């Protein structure tokens, strides 16, 4: 009973439970050969340099060459990334990632003349080029590029920035290695008396334990490691923020936040409206925490009490096959093609299913134009949230599937802003399906509790993260040093604002800002919150509508990046330029809290 149960090594995992990467490359040798071929091809950029203004044909030929190389690079990069994520301590695949990154940086250097040279073409001449048939496949690409004219540097300066690509990722890379491979968190005895390894992959599972002593032990033991490395972690996070600011200033943006939102043509008001709307609805979150405290029989509520289901005496167990079938059944409103394709992928080998030693924590979907839209999970049959995570990542993967089959390579790669709509949409349909099949009030309460926690984690929590990013970048941009004390002060105040005066905040929780991987890809997390708000509106529209509403949504999935994100979403039936979708989503949150209170 007390033997330590450790995660299996990668070699011990059954092949059927792993993804099959052979559609990308048959093996590592095939990848090496393809990398060598890519390396031999990219010097071909030189034949276009200095000639893009010659004719529409020359410009089109250059853009076609660039697109073909980018497609090759995507396939190479996907394979190396996916293999390295299987076991982050595997030196062979760390080497593959490193080799690819070095070659990719050099290819980017070779291609760095394209943007400034296109923008140097006389406006009337370029407009004439865009009217030709040969430029038709690239017209939207160039029109979007023209928007970047004020932020594009000289050819020499662009080349220098391109050369910095690998160096710029150092802070993020070091954090990933420390977080996923080097930090050791020891073991914790769970509620069944089993001694389990504590890791980033299992931390949430411990926090979902019905035994408060297990949750508390795991929380303090986990954060002790971050406390022991807090100065190094703060230096890494500061380095990442300084990198963002450097590139924004080099390109003439007013702020790093403006630069991050510019490519998607998202006004800063969308970001600010989100924060304002969430703060207006925070009282409903305080009300939920108080309900949770009372129903769990707690004198005071701590962060480690917010993940366990209130009805912790309801056991949940979904084997992988059962979870896959449940997810597919819940998505029946999306039609036969969607469901049949997804079922084959989930029961086949799209997914790397279970935790193993060294495996990247969390979950992701990593699809490309070539090959299946792969999913990494750390699936645990006893954790209901993992079923929802499966539905979430399946949303990303099916978005990739439809976009890749309905758009050319240049326009298939949808932005993260809309990606989070497709993923959370699936979670909402899963909840709707499970509630419809609930057999009693306690089961309904359990599911409503889960949906409340999902909205809390996706809208309230991610908005708190977004506000942290906004504040810390603004501090650095004004010249204020970002020390460990500064990070903890800002994050501590946000914790007090978002959890409320009656919530007991452990001192270690202010270190949470040092362990969020998304903070190394700043101004990403707000998209989770806007995405769920849009998904709530669109899921209601599809469930309550008919073929037109379904086709609007499928058209959105097929749209790739053929339009800007806000325009794609308007076509699907929701306008995120308005604060109303966020406000409506949080009003719905308050209604769910009232329903849960009535059921309990």
N, C-alpha and C positions, 0 to 999 in steps of 0.2 A: 504493500500500500504506500509506503513512504519512499520507494525508489524514485529517483529523479527521472522524469519523462522528458527527453530532449527531442528537439526537432530532428527529423531524418536528414542525412546528407543528401545532396542532389542525386548522387548515384543510386541511392536507395529508393527513389521515387519511381513508381510504375510508369512506364512510357505512356500508357493510356490516359494517365492523369496529367500529362504535360501537353503543351502545344507542339504541333508539327511544323517546323520552320522550313521543311524541304521545298515548299512552293516558292520560297525566296531564294534559297541556295541549297543544293543537295548536301553539302557539308562545308567544313571550314576551308578546305582546299579550293572548292569552287568559289567561295567568297574571296579568297586571296587572289585567285585568277581574275575575278571581276574587278577587284580593286586595282590590280596592275593594269588592266585594260582602261579603267577610268583614268588612272594616272597618266596613261599614254595619250588619252584623248583631250584632256583639258587644255594643254598648250595650244590646241586649235583655236582658242579664243583670239590668239594673236593675229590671225588672218583678217579679223573684222575690225581690229583696233584702228581708230582714225578714219574709218570708212563709212560709218553709219549714216552720215548725211548724203552719201552718194546717190542712193535711190531707195525706193520702197522695198525693192527686191532684196537689196543688201541688208537692210534693217530686218526684214522678215526672216532672212536666212540666219542672221545672228540670233534672233529670238528663238527660232526653231532649234538651233544648236544648243542654246542655253537651256531650253526646256528639256531636251533629250538628256543632257548631262544631269540636270536636276532630278529627273526621274531615276536615272541610274544611282545617283547619290542617295536618294530617298530609300531605295531598296537596300543598298549597302549599309546605310546608317541604321535602318530598322533591324536588320539581322544582328549587327554588332550590339546594339542597345538591348535587344530582347535576350540575346545570349548572356550578356553581362548581368542583366537583372535576375537571371536564374540563381546566381550565386555571386554576390558582389565581392567575395573574397577570391574568386577564381582569376588567377593572374593571366591565364590564356586569353580570356575574354576582355579583361581590362586592357590587355595589349591590343586586341582588335579595335576596341573603341578608340584607344590612343592613336593607332595607325590611321583609322578613318578620319579622325578629327584633324590630324596634321595634313592629310591629303585634301580634305574638304576646305581647310583654311587656305591652302595654296590655290585651290580652284577658285575660291571666292576672290582671292587677290587677282588672279588672272582675269576674272569677270568684272572686276570692280570698275572698269572704265565704262561699262554699258550705261549705267544710270546717268552719270554726268555728261556723257557724250550725246545721249538722246536729248537731254534737257538743253544742251547747247545748240541743237538744231533750231534754225529760225522757226518761229511759231507758225508762220504761214506755210512754210515748206512742210513742216511736220503735219499740219492739218491736211495738206494735200496727200501726204503719204497715207494718212489714216482713212482717206476716202477710197483707196485702191482695194481691189479684191484680194491681192496677196497679203495685205495687212489685216484682213477681216478677223482671222483667229486671234490676233494680238491687239485689236483696237481697244478693248476694255483695259487690258494690261497697261497700255501706254497712257490711256486717259487717266488711270489711277496714278501712274508714275508722275504725271505732270503736276498733280497735287503736291508732290514732294519737292518741287522746284525750289521753294525758299529754304529747304532743309538739306539740300544736296550740295556737297562740297566739290572742290576741284578734283580732277582725276587723280592727282598725286595724293591729295588728302584722303580721298575715298580708299585708295590702296593702303594707306597707312592704317586706317580704321579697320579694314578687312584683315590686315596682318595681326591685329590684336585679338582676333576672335577666340583663340584657344586660351590666351591669358585672361581674357575677360570672364571666362567661366570658372576660374580657379576657386573663388570663394564657394560657389555652389558645389563644385566637385569635392572639395575638402569636407564640406558639411555632410554630403552624402556618404562619403567613406567613413567619417567619424560616427555618424548617426546609425548607419545600417550595418557596418562591419566591425568597427573598432570598439565602440562603447559596449560594455558588458554590464547587464543589469541584475545578474544573479538569478535566483529561483524564488518562487512563491508557492506556498501550499494553498490549493484552491478549496472550495467548499466541500469537495468530496474527499479531502485529505490527500490528494495527489500533488506531488511536488513538480511544478511545471516551470519551464524556463520563462523568465520575463524578458520581453524584447519589444521593439517598436511594433512588431507584427502581432504580439499577443497582449499588449497593454490594454487595448480596448476590451478584449475578452475578460480580463480580470476586473475591469471597471463595471462590466455588466453582471458580475456575480451577485446573487441574492444575499450573500454574506457580507455584511458591512466591514467586518474585520479584514476580509480578503481585499476588498476595494481599497480600504485605507492603507493597508500594508503595501500593496502594489503601487499606489499613488506616491507615497513618500519614498519608497525604495527607487522608483523610476526617476523621480526628480532629484534624488541625491546625486545621480551621475551628472545631471545638467548643472547642478550647483558646483560640483567639483571641476567643471570645465567652462564655467560661465564667462570668464574673461576671454578665453579663446573663441568661444561661440559668438560673443558680442563683437569681437574683432572681425570675424567672418561676415556677420550680418552687416556691420558697418561697411566693410569692403564691398559687399554687393550693392548697397545703397549708393556708395560713392561712385561705383561703376555706372549705375543708372544716371546719376547726375552728370557725370563726365560726358556720356554720349548725348544727353539732352542739350547740354551747353555747346558741345562741339557742333551740333547740327542746328543750333539756333532756335530751339524750342524754349518756351517760357518756363517750363518745368518738366521734370521727369514724368509726371502724371500726364501732362498734355501729350508728350511724345508717345507714351504707352497707348493712349486712346486714339491717336491721330490716324493710324493705319486703318482702323475699323470705322473711321468717320463718326465716332461717338462723341457728342458734346460733353464737356465737363459737367454740365448740368445734370446729365443722367446719373453720374457718380454721386454728385452732391444731393440730388433728389432722393436717391436711395437712402443715404445716411439720415437725411431729415425725416423721411417717412418712417424708417425703423425707430428712430428715437421718439417719434410721436406715439408709436404703438408699444413702447417698452412696458407701460403699466400692465398690459395683458401678459407679458412674459413674467413680470413679478408675481402676478396672480397665479400663474402656472407653478412657479417654484414653491409658493406657499401651499398650493394644493398638493403638490408632490411631497412636501415635508410632512403635512398632516397625514396623508394616506400611507406613508411609509413608516409612520410612528416615530419620527425623529424629533429630538429637542431642537436641533439646529441642522441646517442643510449645508453640505459642502459640495465642491465640484465633483468629487468622486461618488456622490450620491445621484448624479444627474443622468447616468447612463443605464443604470439597472432599471428594468421595467417596474412600474409601480406594482403591478400584479405579478410579483416574482415567483408565485407558486404555480404559474402556468408553464409547463415544459414545452419546448419547441425543438423539433428534430426533423430536419429535411436533409436526406441524403442528396448527393449531387444530382442524380437523375430526377428525383422528386422535385428539387428546386427548379431545375431546367424546365420540366413540364409545367410547373405552376406558373413560372414567368411567361412561358409561351401562351398558355391558356389565358392569362390576364391581358395579353396584347391582341386577342382576337379582333377587337374593333379596328385594328390596323390592316386587316386583310390577309388573304391567303399567302401571297408572295412573301410578305414580311414574316409571317409566322413560320412557314415551312423552311425558309432560308435560315432563320435564327435557330430553329430546332435542330437542324442538321449541324449547324456550327457548334452549338452548346453540347450536344451529345457526341459530336465528333471531336476534332482536336484544334478548335480555335483557342481553347482556354488552357492556361497553366493554372491548375485548380487549387492546390493545397500548399501550406507553408513548408518550407525546408530551410535548413541552416544556411544563412547567408543570403537568402532570397530577399529581393527588394520588398520593403514593407508596403502595406496598403493595397491599392488596386489601380489599374489603368487599362484603357483600350489604346492599342497602338496599331492602327491600320495604315495602309498605304494604297497607292493606285494599283500596285501589283501585289498579289498574295492576299490571304484572308485578313479580315480585321481582327487581329489577335487581342486576347484579354488576359491580363495577369490578375489573379486573385490570391488571397490567403484564406480560402474558404474553410469555415468551421461549421459543421452541420448543426451544432447546438446554438448558434447565434443567428437570430432572426434577421438582424441587420445585414448579415452577409447575403441573404436571399435578395434583399433590396439592393445591395451593392452589385449583385449579379445583374439585376434588372437595369440598374444605372449604367453599368459598363456596356451592356448589350445595346442600350440606346445609342451610345457613341458608335459602337461597331456597325449597327444597322444604318446609322447616318452615313458612315463611311461607305458602306456597301452601296447605298442608293446614289450617293454623290458620284462615286467612282464609275458607276454604270450609266450615268446620265449627263456627265459633264466631261469635257476634254481635260487633260491633265492640268492645264494652266488654271482651270477654274473649279476643280473638284474639291480642293482642300478648304473646307469650311473653317471659319474662324472659331476660336474658343468661345467667343461671346454667344454664338448660336448653338455650339456643341452642348452647352449645359442645359439648354432647353430640351433637346432630344433625350438626354439622359434622365433628367428629373421628370419629364413627361411619363417615361416608362414606370418610374417608381409610383407615380400617382395612379396610373392604371392598375398596377399591382395591388395597391391599397384598396382601390375601389372594388376590385374583383374579390379580394379576401373578405372585405366587409360584407359584400353581397352573399357570401357563402358562410358567414359566421353563424354558429348554431345557438349562441346564447349571449346574454348581456355582458358577461365577463370577457368573452372572446372579443366582442365588439370594443369593449373598453381597452383591452390589450392593444388592438389594432389602432384605435384612435390615439392612444398614448404613443404608439410608434410614429404615427403621422405627425403628431404635435412635435415630438422630438426631432423628426426629420426637418420640419420647417424651422424649428428652433436652431438646429445645427446648420442649415443651409442658408437661411435668410438672416436671422439675428446674429449668429456666430460669425458667419463670413463677412457680414457688414462691420462687425467689430474689428475683424482682421483688416478690412479695407480702410477703416478709419485709422487704424494703427499705421498702415503703410502711408496714408496721406499725411499724417502728423509727423512721422519720423523723416520722411523725405523733405517735408517743408522745413523741419528743424535743420537738417543738413544743408539745405539750399540757402538758409539764412546764416550759415556759418557756425551753428551750435554743435559742439562735439557730441557724438553719439557713443557715450560710454555705457558700461553695464548699468550704472546708476540711472542714466537717462532712459535707457530702454525700459528698465523696471518701473520707473516713475510713470512714464507714459502708459505702459500696459496696465499697471496697477490701477490707475485712474479709470481706464476703460473698463476694467473688470468691475470696479465699484459702480460705474454708470450702467453697465449692461446686466449685472446680476442683482443690483438693488441693495437697499440699506439693511434688509433682514437676512441677507445671505452671508454665510461664514466663509470668508476667502482666506485660504491657507497662504502663508507667506511665499511658499515655493511656487504658487501658481503664476506669479509674475515672471517666472522663468519660462513660461510656456512660449513666449514670443521668440525664444532662441531655438525652438525645436520644430517650427512649422516650415516644412520644405517649400511651400508656396511663397514664402517671403523672399526667397532667392529668385523668384520670377515675379517681381512686384507688379501690382495692379492687375492681377489675374483673378483674385478671389471674389471681387465684387461681381464677377460674371456668374458665379454660383447663385448669388442672391437674385440678380435680375433674371437669370435663367429659370429659377424655380418660380418666380412671380409670373413670368410669361407662360411657363408650363402649366401652372394652375389654371390660367385663363384658357389656354388651348386645349387642355384635357377636358375641361367642362364643355368647350365648344364641340369637340369631336364626339364625346359621349352623348350629348344632348342633340346633336345635329344629324345630318344625313350624309349622302355621298359627296355633296359639295364641300362640306366642312372637312371630310376625310381627305378628299383630293387636294384641298388647300394645304392640309398638313403634310401629305406625302409630297406635294410640290415643293414645300419648304425643305424636306429632307433631300430631295433630288437637286436642290438649287446650288449646293456647294458654296462657292463664293462668287457666283455670277451676279450677285447684287450685294450692296453693303448690308450689314447685319440688320439694322433697323428696318430697311426696306423689305428684306426677306420676311421678317416677322410681321410687318404690316400686311404682306400678302397672305400670310397664314392666319391673320385675324387679331393681332395684338400690337399695340403701339407703345413701345417702351420709352419714347421721347416724352411721354406723359408720366407723371408720378402715380397715376391711377392704378395701373396693374399691381404695383408694390403695395399700395394702400389696400387694395381689394384682397390681396393675398394675406395680409396681416389681419384684416377684419375676419377673414375665414379662420385664421389661427385662433382668434378670440372666441369664435363660435365653437370650434373644436374643444377648447378648454371648458366652455360651458357644458357641452355634451358629455365630456369626460366626468365633470363634477357631478352631473345628474346620474350617470351610470354607476359611479362609485358611492 
